[in-house]
Amino acid sequence: MIKALFWLILTIVIFLIGFAGYRRYPRVWTLPILTVTATMILILSLTGVSHATYMTGGQYLTKMLGPAITAFAIPLYTVRHHVRRFLPEIGLGVVIGTSIALTSDIVFGLLLHLGRTTNLALLPKSVTLPVALSISERSGGTATLTATFVLMTGLVGSLVGPRLMTGLKIRHFVSRGVGLASIAHVMGATKSMTLDQREGTVGLLTMVLTAIFASVLAPFIIRFIY
């Protein structure tokens, strides 16, 4: 119990430090999900503590991810008139974006001759972490690999996505919000929020709808392929 409490408190303290750093220097590479994760990996590697031991305390944080997602309802409520106006466009974008993300993941894995477990862990990489872990575990993937893929996808999408859309002259906030969040989940939505509140809010809604649609679509794709 003491070990579990130690790892829980240590993670929270490191998160608070990382969050303070992000507020002072708000950049993609200073996002707490990246800096805190890297710090914890370094600490666990240097101390030789296993993932199972860490999760005796870390499991409580994992269980809080789901309720934390509901907090995104607040910014959605503040710009609800934009959501109502562009809901059909957002819905269509989510369907197309999620379908492409899931099918390209599994085709990419098959072309690289990845094993079934690795391929199933890669499948939900564009979905927000709590839902991605659930999809991966239920389909037979590895949760640790899925978490790594989700983190890398969010980081690359947040770095490349805005510049790519600007280069392609995609300027409308709905298009940018849907495009970034349907690929880079919460990290994409967070990046959008720093650029434009309307774009970020569309990104948050897209992230939620993508998680729901991916949960429905993924089992059909897995059953068809395997």
RONU-62839 format. One record per residue: residue number from 1; residue in one letter; chain; x, y, z of N, C-alpha, C in turn. Coordinates in pm, 1 decimal, padded with zeros to 6 digits. Example, Ala and Ser with C-alpha at 12.3 -4.5 7.8 and 13.67 -1.06 7.14 Angstrom:
RONU-62839
- 1  A  A  01319.0  -00569.0  00780.0  01230.0  -00450.0  00780.0  01320.0  -00330.0  00780.0 $
- 2  S  A  01285.0  -00225.0  00708.0  01367.0  -00106.0  00714.0  01290.0  00003.0  00787.0 $
//
This chain:
RONU-62839
- 1  M  A  00082.8  -00120.6  00000.0  00000.0  00000.0  00000.0  00086.5  00125.9  00000.0 $
- 2  I  A  00197.5  00121.7  00078.4  00287.1  00237.3  00084.1  00353.0  00259.6  -00051.7 $
- 3  K  A  00393.7  00148.8  -00118.4  00454.4  00161.5  -00251.0  00355.4  00221.6  -00350.6 $
- 4  A  A  00231.0  00173.8  -00345.2  00128.8  00225.4  -00436.9  00107.2  00374.3  -00415.3 $
- 5  L  A  00101.7  00414.5  -00289.9  00081.1  00556.0  -00257.1  00201.2  00638.9  -00301.6 $
- 6  F  A  00321.3  00581.2  -00287.8  00442.1  00654.0  -00327.4  00440.9  00684.7  -00477.8 $
- 7  W  A  00410.3  00580.7  -00559.1  00412.3  00602.0  -00703.9  00298.9  00693.5  -00749.2 $
- 8  L  A  00187.6  00685.9  -00680.1  00075.2  00774.1  -00712.5  00110.6  00920.1  -00684.6 $
- 9  I  A  00165.6  00946.9  -00566.7  00201.3  01084.3  -00529.7  00315.0  01136.3  -00617.3 $
- 10  L  A  00414.9  01049.8  -00643.7  00526.8  01092.2  -00728.2  00478.6  01133.1  -00867.2 $
- 11  T  A  00387.0  01055.1  -00922.4  00333.7  01087.1  -01056.4  00259.5  01220.0  -01055.1 $
- 12  I  A  00180.9  01242.8  -00951.3  00105.5  01368.3  -00942.6  00200.9  01487.6  -00928.3 $
- 13  V  A  00303.8  01472.1  -00846.2  00400.6  01582.2  -00826.8  00471.8  01614.1  -00958.6 $
- 14  I  A  00516.2  01508.3  -01029.4  00585.7  01530.2  -01157.5  00490.9  01592.4  -01258.9 $
- 15  F  A  00363.5  01552.1  -01254.7  00265.6  01612.2  -01346.3  00249.8  01761.6  -01317.4 $
- 16  L  A  00240.3  01797.9  -01189.1  00223.8  01939.5  -01154.1  00343.7  02021.5  -01201.3 $
- 17  I  A  00462.5  01963.7  -01188.3  00583.0  02033.1  -01237.3  00578.0  02046.6  -01389.1 $
- 18  G  A  00540.7  01936.7  -01455.3  00531.3  01939.8  -01602.0  00425.5  02037.4  -01650.1 $
- 19  F  A  00312.0  02041.7  -01579.0  00204.6  02133.4  -01618.3  00246.4  02278.7  -01600.0 $
- 20  A  A  00320.3  02305.5  -01491.5  00370.0  02442.6  -01469.0  00466.9  02482.7  -01580.7 $
- 21  G  A  00549.6  02386.7  -01622.3  00641.6  02415.1  -01732.2  00568.1  02442.2  -01862.4 $
- 22  Y  A  00459.6  02366.3  -01885.1  00381.0  02386.6  -02008.6  00310.8  02522.0  -02008.1 $
- 23  R  A  00261.7  02565.0  -01889.8  00195.2  02695.2  -01883.0  00294.4  02808.0  -01908.7 $
- 24  R  A  00418.2  02788.5  -01869.0  00519.3  02892.8  -01889.7  00571.9  02890.8  -02032.7 $
- 25  Y  A  00588.5  02768.2  -02086.8  00637.7  02753.1  -02225.1  00541.9  02662.0  -02301.2 $
- 26  P  A  00428.1  02714.4  -02347.1  00325.9  02630.5  -02412.2  00367.1  02588.2  -02553.8 $
- 27  R  A  00435.0  02476.5  -02561.1  00474.4  02417.7  -02689.4  00430.4  02272.2  -02692.6 $
- 28  V  A  00425.3  02214.7  -02812.9  00383.8  02074.5  -02825.0  00476.3  01984.3  -02745.9 $
- 29  W  A  00606.7  02009.6  -02754.0  00703.2  01921.5  -02688.9  00710.4  01944.5  -02537.1 $
- 30  T  A  00636.4  02045.1  -02486.0  00630.4  02062.1  -02340.1  00497.5  02013.1  -02282.6 $
- 31  L  A  00413.8  01949.1  -02365.4  00288.5  01894.4  -02315.1  00317.1  01794.8  -02203.5 $
- 32  P  A  00243.2  01803.4  -02090.9  00267.8  01710.6  -01979.8  00258.9  01564.2  -02019.3 $
- 33  I  A  00169.1  01530.2  -02113.3  00156.4  01389.4  -02153.6  00288.3  01337.2  -02210.7 $
- 34  L  A  00369.9  01428.0  -02264.2  00499.0  01387.9  -02320.3  00609.1  01396.9  -02215.0 $
- 35  T  A  00619.2  01512.5  -02149.2  00729.8  01532.5  -02054.6  00716.6  01442.5  -01931.0 $
- 36  V  A  00593.7  01429.4  -01879.6  00572.9  01345.7  -01761.1  00594.7  01198.5  -01793.9 $
- 37  T  A  00545.3  01156.6  -01910.2  00565.1  01016.7  -01950.5  00713.9  00985.4  -01964.6 $
- 38  A  A  00787.7  01075.0  -02031.1  00931.4  01052.5  -02049.2  01003.6  01048.8  -01914.2 $
- 39  T  A  00963.3  01137.7  -01823.6  01026.9  01141.3  -01691.1  01000.5  01012.2  -01614.3 $
- 40  M  A  00875.1  00964.0  -01618.7  00841.9  00841.4  -01545.9  00913.9  00720.3  -01604.9 $
- 41  I  A  00925.2  00715.9  -01738.0  00999.1  00605.5  -01802.0  01144.1  00607.5  -01756.2 $
- 42  L  A  01203.8  00727.8  -01750.6  01342.8  00741.2  -01707.6  01359.7  00695.7  -01562.3 $
- 43  I  A  01267.0  00737.1  -01476.8  01275.6  00700.0  -01334.5  01262.0  00548.1  -01317.1 $
- 44  L  A  01164.5  00489.4  -01385.9  01142.9  00345.1  -01373.7  01262.3  00267.2  -01428.2 $
- 45  S  A  01322.1  00318.3  -01536.5  01437.6  00249.6  -01595.8  01557.9  00255.6  -01502.2 $
- 46  L  A  01581.6  00373.1  -01443.8  01698.5  00390.3  -01356.8  01683.4  00313.9  -01224.7 $
- 47  T  A  01560.2  00304.5  -01173.8  01538.8  00236.6  -01046.0  01511.7  00087.9  -01061.7 $
- 48  G  A  01486.9  00044.5  -01186.4  01460.1  -00097.3  -01209.8  01324.0  -00142.4  -01160.3 $
- 49  V  A  01232.8  -00049.2  -01142.5  01097.3  -00083.4  -01096.4  01015.4  -00131.7  -01215.3 $
- 50  S  A  00944.1  -00241.6  -01197.5  00864.9  -00298.3  -01307.2  00735.8  -00218.4  -01328.1 $
- 51  H  A  00679.8  -00234.8  -01447.7  00553.2  -00168.4  -01479.6  00442.6  -00215.9  -01385.9 $
- 52  A  A  00443.6  -00344.7  -01351.7  00340.7  -00399.5  -01262.4  00347.2  -00334.1  -01124.2 $
- 53  T  A  00469.4  -00314.0  -01075.3  00484.1  -00249.1  -00943.8  00434.8  -00105.2  -00948.8 $
- 54  Y  A  00473.3  -00034.5  -01056.4  00429.0  00105.1  -01069.8  00276.8  00114.5  -01076.0 $
- 55  M  A  00213.8  00019.0  -01146.8  00069.6  00026.7  -01166.6  -00010.6  -00004.1  -01040.7 $
- 56  T  A  00055.7  -00051.0  -00933.5  -00018.9  -00065.8  -00808.4  -00071.4  00070.0  -00761.1 $
- 57  G  A  00000.6  00176.0  -00796.0  -00048.2  00310.7  -00766.7  -00101.1  00379.4  -00890.1 $
- 58  G  A  -00036.0  00352.6  -01005.2  -00076.1  00417.8  -01129.9  -00213.9  00378.6  -01177.2 $
- 59  Q  A  -00264.3  00263.3  -01132.6  -00396.2  00218.6  -01177.4  -00506.3  00317.0  -01139.1 $
- 60  Y  A  -00486.5  00388.4  -01028.7  -00589.7  00483.5  -00986.3  -00597.9  00602.8  -01081.8 $
- 61  L  A  -00482.8  00641.4  -01137.0  -00482.8  00749.2  -01236.2  -00547.6  00702.5  -01365.5 $
- 62  T  A  -00520.8  00576.7  -01404.7  -00581.7  00522.6  -01526.0  -00733.8  00520.8  -01514.2 $
- 63  K  A  -00783.4  00484.7  -01395.8  -00927.9  00478.8  -01375.6  -00991.8  00617.1  -01379.5 $
- 64  M  A  -00910.9  00722.6  -01358.3  -00964.8  00858.8  -01359.1  -00967.5  00919.3  -01499.3 $
- 65  L  A  -00906.5  00850.3  -01597.9  -00902.0  00905.5  -01733.2  -01041.9  00920.3  -01792.6 $
- 66  G  A  -01124.4  00818.6  -01771.4  -01259.8  00823.3  -01827.4  -01339.5  00941.9  -01777.5 $
- 67  P  A  -01353.8  00959.3  -01643.9  -01427.4  01076.4  -01593.9  -01365.5  01209.1  -01637.3 $
- 68  A  A  -01231.1  01212.5  -01653.9  -01165.2  01338.2  -01693.4  -01210.3  01382.5  -01832.4 $
- 69  I  A  -01241.5  01283.8  -01919.2  -01285.1  01317.5  -02054.9  -01413.7  01400.1  -02052.1 $
- 70  T  A  -01499.4  01372.4  -01952.4  -01627.3  01443.7  -01946.8  -01608.8  01592.7  -01918.4 $
- 71  A  A  -01491.5  01631.0  -01866.1  -01464.9  01772.9  -01839.2  -01460.3  01854.1  -01968.1 $
- 72  F  A  -01440.8  01785.8  -02081.1  -01437.1  01856.7  -02209.2  -01574.6  01911.9  -02246.6 $
- 73  A  A  -01677.0  01873.1  -02172.6  -01811.7  01924.9  -02201.5  -01819.9  02075.3  -02178.5 $
- 74  I  A  -01732.5  02128.9  -02092.6  -01739.1  02272.2  -02058.4  -01705.8  02360.9  -02178.7 $
- 75  P  A  -01588.9  02343.1  -02245.0  -01564.3  02426.3  -02363.9  -01663.5  02399.5  -02476.8 $
- 76  L  A  -01714.3  02275.7  -02485.9  -01814.6  02247.3  -02588.0  -01940.7  02329.6  -02563.8 $
- 77  Y  A  -01977.5  02343.2  -02437.9  -02099.3  02418.3  -02404.4  -02084.5  02566.0  -02438.3 $
- 78  T  A  -01964.6  02620.6  -02420.3  -01945.3  02764.0  -02443.6  -01959.5  02801.2  -02591.1 $
- 79  V  A  -01934.7  02708.0  -02681.4  -01947.3  02738.0  -02825.6  -02048.3  02642.3  -02890.0 $
- 80  R  A  -02154.8  02611.6  -02817.3  -02253.2  02514.4  -02864.7  -02322.8  02558.8  -02993.2 $
- 81  H  A  -02332.7  02691.2  -03013.7  -02398.8  02739.6  -03135.9  -02317.7  02702.1  -03259.7 $
- 82  H  A  -02183.1  02704.6  -03249.0  -02098.7  02660.4  -03361.1  -02114.2  02509.9  -03383.2 $
- 83  V  A  -02123.1  02435.4  -03272.8  -02136.8  02290.0  -03283.2  -02266.4  02254.3  -03354.7 $
- 84  R  A  -02376.6  02320.0  -03315.5  -02505.9  02291.1  -03378.6  -02502.6  02326.0  -03527.3 $
- 85  R  A  -02439.1  02437.2  -03560.4  -02438.2  02484.6  -03699.1  -02360.7  02390.0  -03789.9 $
- 86  F  A  -02248.5  02339.1  -03740.2  -02161.5  02258.2  -03826.5  -02162.2  02108.8  -03789.9 $
- 87  L  A  -02263.1  02064.5  -03716.0  -02264.3  01924.6  -03671.7  -02263.0  01824.6  -03788.1 $
- 88  P  A  -02340.5  01844.5  -03896.9  -02333.6  01748.0  -04007.6  -02193.0  01738.2  -04068.2 $
- 89  E  A  -02127.5  01854.2  -04085.7  -01992.4  01852.6  -04142.3  -01894.2  01781.7  -04047.3 $
- 90  I  A  -01909.7  01808.8  -03917.7  -01821.2  01744.6  -03819.4  -01844.3  01593.0  -03818.7 $
- 91  G  A  -01972.6  01552.6  -03821.9  -02004.5  01409.2  -03822.0  -01948.1  01338.2  -03943.7 $
- 92  L  A  -01963.1  01399.9  -04061.6  -01909.3  01338.9  -04183.9  -01757.1  01329.9  -04178.0 $
- 93  G  A  -01695.2  01434.9  -04125.8  -01549.8  01433.7  -04113.9  -01500.8  01325.0  -04019.6 $
- 94  V  A  -01574.3  01303.0  -03910.3  -01536.6  01198.4  -03814.0  -01546.4  01060.1  -03879.2 $
- 95  V  A  -01654.9  01036.9  -03953.2  -01673.2  00905.8  -04018.4  -01560.5  00879.5  -04117.9 $
- 96  I  A  -01530.9  00978.7  -04202.1  -01425.7  00960.7  -04303.1  -01288.2  00948.9  -04237.2 $
- 97  G  A  -01259.1  01039.8  -04144.5  -01127.6  01040.0  -04080.6  -01100.9  00912.9  -04001.3 $
- 98  T  A  -01200.4  00868.6  -03923.6  -01182.2  00747.5  -03842.6  -01169.1  00623.9  -03930.0 $
- 99  S  A  -01249.7  00616.6  -04036.0  -01243.5  00500.3  -04126.5  -01105.8  00490.9  -04190.9 $
- 100  I  A  -01054.5  00603.2  -04237.9  -00921.7  00603.4  -04301.5  -00813.5  00567.7  -04199.0 $
- 101  A  A  -00823.7  00624.8  -04079.4  -00720.4  00599.3  -03977.1  -00715.6  00451.7  -03939.4 $
- 102  L  A  -00831.8  00390.4  -03915.3  -00834.3  00250.4  -03871.9  -00789.9  00155.6  -03982.8 $
- 103  T  A  -00843.3  00174.7  -04103.8  -00809.1  00082.9  -04213.2  -00663.5  00098.5  -04256.2 $
- 104  S  A  -00612.9  00222.6  -04257.2  -00473.2  00242.3  -04296.1  -00379.2  00180.6  -04193.2 $
- 105  D  A  -00418.3  00185.8  -04065.3  -00335.2  00125.0  -03960.7  -00318.4  -00023.8  -03983.5 $
- 106  I  A  -00429.5  -00090.8  -04006.1  -00423.7  -00236.2  -04015.1  -00360.7  -00280.4  -04147.1 $
- 107  V  A  -00385.8  -00206.0  -04255.6  -00321.8  -00238.3  -04384.3  -00171.2  -00216.2  -04374.7 $
- 108  F  A  -00132.3  -00106.2  -04310.7  00009.1  -00076.8  -04290.6  00076.7  -00189.3  -04212.0 $
- 109  G  A  00009.5  -00234.9  -04108.1  00065.2  -00344.1  -04028.6  00078.5  -00472.7  -04106.2 $
- 110  L  A  -00020.7  -00502.1  -04190.6  -00014.7  -00624.6  -04271.5  00098.3  -00616.7  -04373.4 $
- 111  L  A  00117.1  -00498.8  -04433.3  00224.7  -00482.2  -04532.6  00362.6  -00499.9  -04468.5 $
- 112  L  A  00374.2  -00460.5  -04342.6  00501.9  -00474.4  -04270.9  00515.4  -00609.7  -04202.4 $
- 113  H  A  00414.6  -00696.2  -04223.4  00414.8  -00831.0  -04165.0  00427.2  -00826.2  -04012.6 $
- 114  L  A  00356.9  -00730.3  -03951.4  00354.9  -00723.8  -03806.0  00272.1  -00839.6  -03752.1 $
- 115  G  A  00305.6  -00884.1  -03633.4  00228.5  -00989.7  -03570.1  00088.4  -00941.8  -03535.2 $
- 116  R  A  -00000.1  -01039.5  -03512.4  -00140.3  -01004.2  -03484.0  -00151.7  -00914.0  -03360.6 $
- 117  T  A  -00078.2  -00945.2  -03256.1  -00086.2  -00867.2  -03132.3  -00039.0  -00723.4  -03153.4 $
- 118  T  A  00072.2  -00708.8  -03226.9  00125.5  -00574.2  -03253.9  00030.7  -00495.4  -03343.5 $
- 119  N  A  -00024.6  -00562.6  -03443.1  -00115.2  -00494.9  -03535.8  -00241.8  -00447.2  -03465.0 $
- 120  L  A  -00292.8  -00529.9  -03373.0  -00412.9  -00490.9  -03299.1  -00382.6  -00378.9  -03199.4 $
- 121  A  A  -00258.3  -00375.0  -03150.4  -00218.7  -00264.8  -03062.2  -00205.5  -00134.7  -03140.3 $
- 122  L  A  -00167.6  -00144.6  -03268.1  -00151.1  -00026.8  -03353.7  -00285.9  00029.4  -03400.1 $
- 123  L  A  -00385.8  -00056.8  -03411.5  -00514.0  -00018.9  -03471.3  -00576.3  00108.5  -03412.7 $
- 124  P  A  -00588.3  00122.9  -03279.7  -00656.7  00241.6  -03225.9  -00563.7  00357.8  -03194.1 $
- 125  K  A  -00453.0  00374.4  -03266.8  -00352.1  00474.9  -03231.9  -00403.4  00617.8  -03243.9 $
- 126  S  A  -00511.1  00639.6  -03322.8  -00562.5  00775.7  -03339.6  -00679.6  00806.4  -03247.4 $
- 127  V  A  -00705.2  00715.8  -03153.3  -00817.3  00732.9  -03060.1  -00762.1  00778.4  -02925.8 $
- 128  T  A  -00842.2  00855.3  -02852.1  -00795.9  00902.5  -02721.5  -00762.2  00784.7  -02629.5 $
- 129  L  A  -00663.2  00801.7  -02543.7  -00598.2  00690.8  -02473.7  -00691.4  00596.7  -02397.7 $
- 130  P  A  -00785.3  00644.5  -02313.6  -00869.2  00548.7  -02239.4  -00945.5  00453.7  -02330.5 $
- 131  V  A  -01001.3  00507.1  -02439.5  -01078.2  00423.9  -02532.4  -00984.0  00334.5  -02614.3 $
- 132  A  A  -00867.3  00388.1  -02652.5  -00769.7  00308.6  -02728.3  -00724.1  00187.2  -02647.6 $
- 133  L  A  -00700.4  00206.6  -02518.6  -00659.4  00094.2  -02433.2  -00769.6  -00009.7  -02424.6 $
- 134  S  A  -00892.9  00035.8  -02415.2  -01005.6  -00056.7  -02406.5  -01020.2  -00137.9  -02535.7 $
- 135  I  A  -01009.7  -00069.3  -02650.8  -01020.0  -00138.8  -02780.1  -00907.6  -00240.6  -02793.9 $
- 136  S  A  -00786.6  -00198.8  -02757.7  -00670.4  -00287.0  -02771.2  -00683.3  -00411.9  -02683.2 $
- 137  E  A  -00721.0  -00392.4  -02557.2  -00730.8  -00505.4  -02463.7  -00841.6  -00601.2  -02503.8 $
- 138  R  A  -00954.0  -00548.0  -02548.7  -01067.1  -00634.4  -02586.0  -01040.9  -00712.0  -02714.7 $
- 139  S  A  -00957.2  -00653.8  -02804.0  -00931.9  -00720.7  -02932.1  -00809.5  -00811.8  -02927.7 $
- 140  G  A  -00734.0  -00807.5  -02819.4  -00617.4  -00895.8  -02808.9  -00485.2  -00825.3  -02830.2 $
- 141  G  A  -00484.9  -00691.8  -02831.2  -00360.4  -00616.7  -02845.5  -00288.7  -00601.9  -02712.3 $
- 142  T  A  -00176.3  -00530.1  -02715.5  -00097.8  -00507.0  -02594.2  -00115.3  -00362.3  -02550.1 $
- 143  A  A  -00161.1  -00343.4  -02427.9  -00192.2  -00208.4  -02380.1  -00068.7  -00117.9  -02379.3 $
- 144  T  A  00046.2  -00172.8  -02340.7  00168.0  -00091.2  -02334.3  00206.3  -00039.6  -02472.5 $
- 145  L  A  00199.2  -00128.3  -02572.9  00230.5  -00086.2  -02709.9  00129.5  00016.6  -02759.0 $
- 146  T  A  00003.1  -00006.6  -02728.5  -00100.8  00087.5  -02771.3  -00076.0  00226.2  -02713.1 $
- 147  A  A  -00041.9  00232.7  -02584.9  -00014.5  00362.2  -02522.2  00101.2  00433.0  -02592.7 $
- 148  T  A  00203.4  00356.5  -02632.1  00318.2  00414.8  -02702.2  00276.8  00467.2  -02839.1 $
- 149  F  A  00199.0  00387.4  -02912.0  00153.2  00429.7  -03045.2  00064.4  00554.1  -03036.2 $
- 150  V  A  -00023.8  00556.7  -02937.1  -00113.9  00672.5  -02919.9  -00032.5  00798.7  -02891.7 $
- 151  L  A  00067.7  00786.4  -02806.0  00151.6  00901.6  -02771.3  00229.6  00951.2  -02892.7 $
- 152  M  A  00290.3  00859.7  -02967.9  00369.3  00898.9  -03085.0  00280.3  00960.7  -03192.2 $
- 153  T  A  00161.7  00903.3  -03212.2  00069.7  00958.4  -03312.3  00026.7  01099.4  -03275.8 $
- 154  G  A  -00004.3  01120.1  -03148.0  -00044.8  01253.2  -03104.1  00065.4  01354.8  -03119.9 $
- 155  L  A  00187.4  01314.7  -03087.8  00300.4  01406.5  -03096.8  00329.1  01445.1  -03242.2 $
- 156  V  A  00338.5  01344.8  -03328.5  00368.9  01372.2  -03469.7  00255.0  01452.1  -03534.3 $
- 157  G  A  00130.7  01412.3  -03503.4  00016.0  01483.0  -03561.0  00011.3  01628.1  -03517.5 $
- 158  S  A  00041.5  01654.3  -03391.5  00039.0  01791.5  -03340.8  00150.0  01876.9  -03400.6 $
- 159  L  A  00263.9  01814.3  -03428.3  00376.0  01888.9  -03486.8  00355.7  01915.6  -03635.6 $
- 160  V  A  00312.6  01811.7  -03708.3  00306.4  01820.4  -03854.6  00171.3  01872.2  -03903.0 $
- 161  G  A  00062.1  01832.0  -03834.5  -00072.6  01861.9  -03882.5  -00100.0  02008.2  -03912.8 $
- 162  P  A  -00079.2  02101.2  -03817.6  -00110.4  02241.6  -03846.1  -00032.1  02297.9  -03964.4 $
- 163  R  A  00096.5  02264.7  -03972.8  00177.8  02315.4  -04084.3  00130.1  02256.0  -04217.0 $
- 164  L  A  00094.2  02127.6  -04214.1  00047.6  02062.2  -04336.7  -00081.9  02125.3  -04386.3 $
- 165  M  A  -00175.3  02149.4  -04293.9  -00303.1  02209.2  -04335.6  -00284.6  02353.1  -04382.1 $
- 166  T  A  -00194.0  02425.5  -04318.0  -00166.1  02562.2  -04364.0  -00105.8  02559.0  -04503.9 $
- 167  G  A  -00014.9  02464.8  -04528.1  00045.5  02451.4  -04660.8  -00056.4  02414.3  -04766.4 $
- 168  L  A  -00158.0  02336.4  -04727.7  -00263.5  02295.9  -04821.3  -00376.4  02399.2  -04829.0 $
- 169  K  A  -00354.4  02513.1  -04760.5  -00449.8  02624.9  -04759.9  -00585.3  02585.0  -04701.3 $
- 170  I  A  -00584.7  02498.1  -04600.5  -00705.7  02461.3  -04525.7  -00716.3  02559.2  -04410.0 $
- 171  R  A  -00810.7  02652.2  -04420.3  -00814.9  02761.0  -04322.8  -00938.2  02758.1  -04232.7 $
- 172  H  A  -01047.1  02693.3  -04276.2  -01170.7  02695.8  -04197.2  -01151.1  02620.3  -04065.5 $
- 173  F  A  -01200.4  02678.3  -03956.6  -01173.6  02619.7  -03825.1  -01236.5  02481.5  -03807.8 $
- 174  V  A  -01348.6  02455.5  -03876.8  -01410.3  02322.2  -03866.1  -01321.9  02217.4  -03933.1 $
- 175  S  A  -01274.4  02247.9  -04053.1  -01188.6  02154.6  -04126.2  -01060.0  02126.0  -04048.8 $
- 176  R  A  -01000.7  02231.7  -03994.6  -00875.0  02214.4  -03921.5  -00896.7  02137.8  -03790.5 $
- 177  G  A  -01004.6  02169.7  -03719.3  -01031.5  02101.1  -03593.1  -01060.7  01954.0  -03612.5 $
- 178  V  A  -01144.2  01920.8  -03711.9  -01176.8  01780.3  -03739.3  -01053.4  01704.9  -03788.1 $
- 179  G  A  -00979.4  01767.6  -03880.4  -00862.6  01700.4  -03938.8  -00757.1  01666.3  -03835.3 $
- 180  L  A  -00729.2  01760.2  -03746.5  -00621.7  01738.8  -03648.3  -00663.4  01641.1  -03538.3 $
- 181  A  A  -00786.5  01655.2  -03487.7  -00829.7  01569.4  -03375.9  -00862.1  01427.4  -03420.3 $
- 182  S  A  -00905.6  01409.0  -03545.2  -00937.5  01272.9  -03589.9  -00811.3  01190.4  -03610.3 $
- 183  I  A  -00696.9  01255.7  -03617.2  -00568.8  01184.8  -03632.1  -00490.0  01186.0  -03501.1 $
- 184  A  A  -00484.7  01300.4  -03436.4  -00396.4  01315.5  -03319.7  -00472.7  01326.2  -03188.0 $
- 185  H  A  -00600.0  01281.7  -03184.6  -00683.5  01272.6  -03063.7  -00669.6  01395.0  -02971.7 $
- 186  V  A  -00648.6  01373.2  -02841.9  -00652.2  01485.7  -02747.2  -00534.0  01580.5  -02766.6 $
- 187  M  A  -00419.1  01528.7  -02812.2  -00304.8  01616.7  -02834.8  -00331.6  01708.7  -02952.7 $
- 188  G  A  -00401.2  01657.9  -03054.5  -00439.3  01742.2  -03167.3  -00540.2  01847.1  -03126.7 $
- 189  A  A  -00638.6  01805.1  -03044.5  -00739.7  01900.2  -02998.0  -00677.1  02007.4  -02909.7 $
- 190  T  A  -00582.1  01966.5  -02826.7  -00513.2  02063.6  -02740.5  -00434.1  02163.6  -02822.7 $
- 191  K  A  -00367.0  02113.3  -02926.6  -00292.4  02202.6  -03014.7  -00386.1  02300.8  -03083.6 $
- 192  S  A  -00502.3  02249.3  -03129.7  -00600.4  02336.7  -03194.6  -00649.5  02444.1  -03098.8 $
- 193  M  A  -00668.1  02406.9  -02972.0  -00717.7  02502.8  -02872.7  -00620.4  02617.9  -02852.8 $
- 194  T  A  -00489.4  02590.2  -02866.1  -00390.6  02696.3  -02850.6  -00389.7  02790.5  -02971.7 $
- 195  L  A  -00439.9  02741.7  -03085.2  -00440.1  02822.4  -03206.9  -00567.8  02904.1  -03221.1 $
- 196  D  A  -00683.3  02841.0  -03186.2  -00812.2  02906.6  -03203.5  -00914.5  02832.5  -03116.8 $
- 197  Q  A  -00989.2  02905.0  -03033.4  -01081.4  02837.3  -02941.9  -01189.7  02760.2  -03018.4 $
- 198  R  A  -01238.8  02818.4  -03128.8  -01342.7  02748.8  -03205.5  -01286.1  02621.6  -03266.4 $
- 199  E  A  -01166.1  02629.4  -03320.5  -01100.9  02511.0  -03378.9  -01077.3  02405.7  -03271.5 $
- 200  G  A  -01034.8  02449.4  -03153.3  -01009.3  02355.6  -03044.8  -01136.3  02287.7  -02996.3 $
- 201  T  A  -01245.6  02362.9  -02990.3  -01372.1  02304.9  -02945.7  -01422.4  02201.5  -03045.2 $
- 202  V  A  -01412.4  02232.8  -03173.7  -01447.2  02133.4  -03276.4  -01357.8  02010.5  -03261.5 $
- 203  G  A  -01231.4  02033.2  -03228.2  -01138.7  01921.9  -03208.4  -01179.7  01833.6  -03091.7 $
- 204  L  A  -01224.2  01895.2  -02981.5  -01268.1  01817.0  -02865.2  -01390.2  01732.6  -02898.6 $
- 205  L  A  -01486.9  01793.3  -02969.7  -01605.7  01716.8  -03009.3  -01566.4  01603.0  -03104.1 $
- 206  T  A  -01475.4  01633.8  -03197.0  -01428.2  01530.9  -03290.3  -01361.7  01416.0  -03216.3 $
- 207  M  A  -01282.4  01449.4  -03114.8  -01213.4  01345.9  -03037.1  -01313.9  01251.5  -02971.0 $
- 208  V  A  -01418.9  01308.4  -02912.8  -01520.9  01225.8  -02845.9  -01595.0  01138.8  -02947.4 $
- 209  L  A  -01638.8  01199.9  -03059.3  -01713.4  01124.9  -03160.6  -01625.1  01017.9  -03225.1 $
- 210  T  A  -01496.6  01049.8  -03243.6  -01403.6  00951.4  -03300.3  -01390.3  00829.9  -03209.1 $
- 211  A  A  -01382.5  00855.0  -03077.8  -01371.9  00744.0  -02982.3  -01495.3  00654.4  -02989.6 $
- 212  I  A  -01613.1  00716.6  -02999.0  -01737.6  00637.9  -03005.8  -01743.4  00557.5  -03135.5 $
- 213  F  A  -01715.6  00625.1  -03248.2  -01725.8  00557.4  -03378.6  -01620.3  00448.8  -03392.4 $
- 214  A  A  -01499.7  00474.2  -03342.5  -01393.3  00373.3  -03350.4  -01429.0  00250.0  -03267.8 $
- 215  S  A  -01494.2  00270.0  -03153.9  -01535.4  00156.5  -03070.3  -01633.9  00066.8  -03143.3 $
- 216  V  A  -01716.6  00127.9  -03228.2  -01815.1  00050.4  -03304.3  -01751.2  -00014.2  -03428.0 $
- 217  L  A  -01666.0  00062.2  -03497.1  -01610.6  00016.3  -03624.6  -01497.0  -00085.0  -03609.2 $
- 218  A  A  -01413.7  -00067.6  -03507.7  -01294.8  -00152.6  -03492.9  -01326.7  -00302.5  -03488.4 $
- 219  P  A  -01427.7  -00348.7  -03411.8  -01456.0  -00493.0  -03410.5  -01490.2  -00549.6  -03547.8 $
- 220  F  A  -01561.4  -00472.1  -03631.4  -01596.4  -00519.8  -03764.8  -01471.2  -00534.2  -03852.3 $
- 221  I  A  -01379.7  -00435.9  -03842.8  -01255.3  -00442.7  -03921.1  -01171.1  -00562.0  -03876.3 $
- 222  I  A  -01160.4  -00581.6  -03746.4  -01080.5  -00693.5  -03693.9  -01140.4  -00826.7  -03737.0 $
- 223  R  A  -01273.7  -00838.2  -03729.8  -01339.7  -00962.8  -03769.6  -01319.9  -00988.5  -03918.9 $
- 224  F  A  -01319.3  -00882.7  -04000.7  -01302.0  -00898.4  -04145.5  -01159.3  -00940.6  -04179.6 $
- 225  I  A  -01061.7  -00882.4  -04111.4  -00921.3  -00911.1  -04142.1  -00876.6  -01044.8  -04083.0 $
- 226  Y  A  -00917.9  -01073.4  -03958.6  -00870.6  -01194.4  -03891.0  -00981.3  -01298.6  -03878.1 $
//
